[in-house]
Amino acid sequence: MTVRLTQYAHGGGCACKIPPGELEDMVRDLLGTGPSDVELLVGLDNGDDAAAVRLDGDTAILSTTDFFTPVVDDAYDWGRIAAANALSDIYAMGGTPLLAVNLLGWPRGVLPTELAKEVLRGGLAVAGEARCHLAGGHSIDDPEPKYGLAVTGTAHPDRLLRNDSAAAGLPISLTKPLGVGVLNNRHKQTGEVFAHAVASMAALNRDAAAAAVAAGLRAATDVTGFGLLGHLHKLARASGVTAVVSAADMPYLDGAVSSAREGFVSGGTKRNLDWVRPHLDPGTADELTLLLLADAQTSGGLLVAGEIPGAPVVGELIPAVDGITVQVR
């Protein structure tokens, strides 16, 4: 039996996130409390990719979780993509993942358990590639299939990649091409399979993160459900700078631009652009270009303040322009 998993969910991948504006309103006043003898290095304040606490002088513990509805129809590939996406939060902080646990929602009686096993097998394969233990987890009976991981990792507390540590004068590098959002939306609507998009989403951000840390860089974030514009807006806002991006230098997956032109743009992408628009100087960019820059990515690359080998430079950071966090040129 051929099962199209994407047809069992209202959204897909990171495009099913709660819109960024709504999310910020929801958590704005939720400042956690903790033991006074443990230093919280990164918490809720700037919406960074993972939380971090100092364990000792050389070790910070990182913690994150990420899960979503099916982004592709193939169960094994969905598991791989969801695992790579969750692990990316640790890499985006400059860390090394050590331990993960599964988070699974499954519509029992609707979808066969053999497919759930394939999802878990895909997650295990990518965790193994990351040399991260994947041990146990939690599952529930859910009307929609959902899968992801909760991940614990470590980093040196003085070498974290943070979204509040960018400085004017640095270039902006991007480690994966954009466009998986429109290709995933096309896949959901038509059943067309884009193997190169699957390969991009399942690829780990491990080597890029290691290169950034080795180069002494200090600021980064990954590009997921809020799109490049959304995540860059958060980084620029937290760091007190303005980001200038070059539309002409932006890399896209094959077929992404034409698919956007044909209308395969998700609602999540449109909400991303609406959220950033009040803080955006679009320059001469047309609406299609802005939508591609706001495309809701699933397991996208890292946005790094600085240069790393093999990653194209897509812009630069400049001193803050009043009321503008991102300019497009």
Residue pairs with C-beta under 8 A, 6 or more apart in sequence:
1 112
3 73
3 75
3 111
3 112
3 115
4 73
4 191
5 70
5 72
5 73
5 74
5 75
5 78
5 111
5 115
5 145
6 12
6 70
6 71
6 72
6 73
6 187
6 188
7 73
7 188
8 70
8 107
8 110
8 111
8 144
8 145
9 16
9 69
9 70
9 144
9 145
9 146
10 16
10 69
10 144
11 68
11 69
11 266
11 268
12 68
12 69
12 70
12 71
12 184
12 185
12 188
12 266
12 298
13 68
13 69
13 70
13 71
13 81
13 85
13 180
13 181
13 184
13 225
13 296
13 298
13 299
14 68
14 71
14 85
14 181
14 224
14 225
14 268
14 296
14 297
14 298
14 299
15 181
15 184
15 185
15 225
15 266
15 267
15 268
15 269
15 296
15 298
16 68
16 69
16 225
16 268
17 23
17 68
17 224
17 225
17 226
17 268
17 296
18 26
19 268
19 271
19 272
19 275
20 226
20 230
20 271
20 272
20 275
21 271
21 275
24 47
27 44
30 44
31 43
31 44
32 40
32 43
32 44
34 40
34 53
38 53
38 54
39 53
39 54
40 51
40 52
40 53
41 52
41 53
41 54
41 60
41 157
41 160
42 48
42 50
42 51
42 52
42 93
42 160
42 162
43 51
44 51
46 162
46 163
46 164
46 234
46 237
46 238
47 163
47 234
47 238
48 93
48 162
48 163
48 164
48 221
48 238
49 64
49 88
49 89
49 90
49 92
49 93
49 163
49 221
49 222
50 62
50 63
50 64
50 89
50 90
50 92
50 93
50 95
50 151
50 153
51 62
51 63
51 64
52 60
52 61
52 62
52 63
52 93
52 155
52 157
52 160
53 60
53 61
54 60
54 157
55 61
55 154
57 157
58 156
58 157
59 154
59 155
59 156
59 157
60 95
60 154
60 155
60 156
60 157
60 160
61 152
61 153
61 154
62 90
62 93
62 95
62 151
62 152
62 153
62 154
62 155
63 150
63 151
63 152
63 153
64 86
64 89
64 90
64 150
64 151
65 86
65 103
65 148
65 149
65 150
65 151
66 82
66 85
66 86
66 89
66 148
66 149
66 224
67 82
67 86
67 103
67 105
67 146
67 147
67 148
67 149
68 82
68 85
68 146
68 147
68 148
68 298
69 144
69 145
69 146
70 78
70 145
71 78
71 81
71 82
71 184
71 201
71 298
72 78
72 81
72 184
72 187
72 193
72 198
73 187
73 191
73 193
74 193
74 198
75 115
75 116
75 118
75 119
75 122
76 118
76 119
76 121
76 122
76 125
77 122
77 198
77 202
78 119
78 122
78 147
79 118
79 119
79 120
79 121
79 122
79 123
79 124
79 125
79 126
79 147
80 122
80 123
80 125
80 126
80 202
81 122
81 198
81 201
81 202
81 298
81 299
82 119
82 122
82 123
82 147
82 148
82 149
82 299
83 100
83 122
83 123
83 124
83 125
83 126
83 127
83 134
83 148
83 149
84 126
84 201
84 202
84 203
84 204
84 205
84 299
85 148
85 201
85 224
85 298
85 299
86 100
86 148
86 149
86 150
86 151
87 97
87 100
87 126
87 127
87 130
87 132
87 149
87 151
87 204
87 205
87 206
88 204
88 205
88 222
88 224
88 299
88 300
88 302
89 151
89 222
90 96
90 97
90 151
90 153
91 97
91 204
91 205
91 206
91 208
91 209
91 222
91 302
92 161
92 205
92 209
92 220
92 221
92 222
92 302
93 153
93 155
93 160
93 161
93 162
93 220
94 155
94 156
94 159
94 160
94 161
94 209
94 212
94 213
94 220
95 153
95 154
95 155
95 160
95 209
96 153
96 154
96 155
97 127
97 130
97 132
97 151
97 152
97 153
98 132
98 133
98 152
98 153
98 154
99 132
99 133
99 135
99 151
99 152
100 127
100 132
100 133
100 134
100 135
100 149
100 150
100 151
100 152
101 134
101 135
101 136
101 137
101 138
101 149
101 150
102 120
102 123
102 134
102 136
102 137
102 138
102 139
102 147
102 149
103 137
103 138
103 139
103 146
103 147
103 148
103 149
103 150
104 116
104 119
104 120
104 137
104 138
104 139
104 140
104 146
104 147
105 139
105 140
105 141
105 142
105 144
105 145
105 146
105 147
106 113
106 116
106 139
106 140
106 141
106 142
106 145
107 141
107 142
107 143
107 144
107 145
108 141
111 145
116 145
119 145
119 147
120 147
123 134
123 147
123 149
124 134
126 202
126 204
127 133
127 134
127 149
128 134
129 204
130 204
130 206
132 151
132 153
134 149
137 149
137 150
159 213
159 218
160 218
161 209
161 212
161 213
161 217
161 218
161 219
161 220
161 304
162 218
162 219
162 220
163 219
163 220
163 221
163 234
163 235
163 238
163 239
164 219
164 235
164 238
164 239
165 218
165 219
165 239
165 305
166 218
166 219
166 235
166 236
166 238
166 239
166 241
166 305
166 317
167 219
167 239
167 241
167 305
167 317
168 241
168 317
168 318
168 319
168 320
169 316
169 317
169 318
170 219
170 305
170 306
170 316
170 317
171 305
171 306
171 307
171 313
171 315
171 316
171 317
172 232
172 243
172 245
172 303
172 304
172 305
172 313
172 314
172 315
172 316
172 317
173 302
173 303
173 304
173 306
173 307
173 308
173 311
173 312
173 313
173 314
174 223
174 228
174 250
174 251
174 301
174 302
174 303
174 304
174 311
174 312
174 314
175 205
175 208
175 301
175 302
175 304
175 308
175 310
175 311
176 200
176 203
176 205
176 223
176 300
176 301
176 302
177 200
177 251
177 252
177 253
177 256
177 301
178 223
178 228
178 250
178 251
178 252
178 253
178 256
178 292
178 293
178 295
178 297
178 300
179 197
179 252
179 253
179 255
179 256
179 257
179 259
179 260
179 292
179 295
180 197
180 200
180 201
180 253
180 256
180 295
180 297
180 298
180 299
180 300
181 227
181 265
181 266
181 268
181 269
181 295
181 296
181 297
181 298
182 256
182 259
182 260
182 264
182 265
182 266
182 269
182 292
182 295
183 194
183 197
183 253
183 255
183 256
183 259
183 264
184 197
184 266
184 298
185 259
185 264
185 265
185 266
186 192
186 194
186 255
186 259
186 262
186 264
187 193
187 194
187 197
189 264
194 253
194 255
196 253
196 254
197 253
200 253
200 299
201 298
201 299
201 300
202 299
203 299
205 222
205 301
205 302
208 301
208 302
208 304
208 308
208 311
209 220
209 302
211 308
211 309
212 220
212 302
212 304
212 306
212 308
215 306
215 307
215 308
217 304
217 305
217 306
217 308
218 305
219 235
219 239
219 304
219 305
219 306
220 302
220 303
220 304
220 305
221 231
221 232
221 234
221 235
221 302
221 303
222 231
222 300
222 301
222 302
222 303
223 231
223 297
223 300
223 301
223 302
223 303
224 231
224 296
224 297
224 298
224 299
224 300
225 268
225 272
225 296
225 297
225 298
226 234
226 272
226 275
226 296
227 269
227 272
227 273
227 276
227 293
227 294
227 295
227 296
227 297
228 245
228 250
228 293
228 294
228 295
228 297
228 300
228 303
229 272
229 273
229 276
229 280
229 290
229 293
229 294
229 326
230 272
230 275
230 276
230 294
231 303
232 243
232 245
232 303
232 325
232 326
233 243
233 275
233 276
233 279
233 280
233 325
233 326
235 243
235 303
235 305
236 242
236 243
236 317
236 320
236 325
236 326
237 279
237 325
239 305
239 317
240 320
241 317
241 318
241 319
241 320
242 317
242 318
242 319
242 320
242 321
242 324
242 325
242 326
242 327
243 315
243 316
243 317
243 318
243 325
243 326
243 327
244 315
244 316
244 317
244 318
244 326
244 327
244 328
244 329
245 293
245 314
245 315
245 326
245 327
245 328
245 329
246 314
246 315
246 329
247 285
247 289
247 293
247 328
247 329
249 312
249 313
249 314
249 315
250 292
250 293
250 314
251 312
251 314
252 292
256 292
256 295
257 288
257 292
260 288
260 291
260 292
260 295
261 288
265 291
265 295
266 295
266 296
268 296
269 291
269 294
269 295
269 296
270 291
270 294
272 294
272 295
272 296
273 290
273 291
273 294
276 294
276 325
276 326
279 323
279 324
279 325
279 326
280 290
280 324
280 325
280 326
280 327
280 328
281 321
281 324
281 326
281 327
281 328
282 290
282 328
283 327
283 328
283 329
284 329
285 293
285 328
289 328
290 328
293 328
301 311
302 311
304 311
305 317
307 313
321 327
